[in-house]
Amino acid sequence: MDVTIDAITNNIQLALAPVFLLTAVATLINAISGRLARSVDRMRTINKLMHSDHHFSDSARQQMLLEANEAKMRGRLCTVAIFFDVLSGLFISLTVLELFFFQAGAVRSLHTDYVIWTFVLGLVAFMTSLGFVLAEIIYAYRSASWDSPHS
């Protein structure tokens, strides 16, 4: 195990390179969480209106039910996107740890294939998360109720 300052600096630099991808993961989680919160708030507002003493026409009540179901579907899409984003963060974090321990010489029994697989799985999970975010955005646009009746 090489313990010179140059070797230690090189090990840290190599291990921290994927950490920049973790910044993207955290930013995406933050963005999706905001979309999820708005969707949940909208669903709660609609449910509160539907169960209030207001008298709505049948078409308005039907539209509110439709919007509540759409908000529920958007929430599900956001939740799945967050799941894959967190999974991506876990795989990339494993990659960072593996790179650090391999470079430091602390672990010799593991194969370098693990580094490749955890990084690739992290990227695949991140791309899957992006796909669900895109699906949620398209669904939100299409379900915007551009022609909804007013109560």
Secondary structure, DSSP 8 states (H G I E B T S, - for coil): ---SHHHHHHHHHHHHTTHHHHHHHHHHHHHHHHHHHHHHHHHHHHHHHHTSS----HHHHHHHHHHHHHHHHHHHHHHHHHHHHHHHHHHHHHHHHHHHHHHHTS--SS-THHHHHHHHHHHHHHHHHHHHHHHHHHHHHHTS-TT----
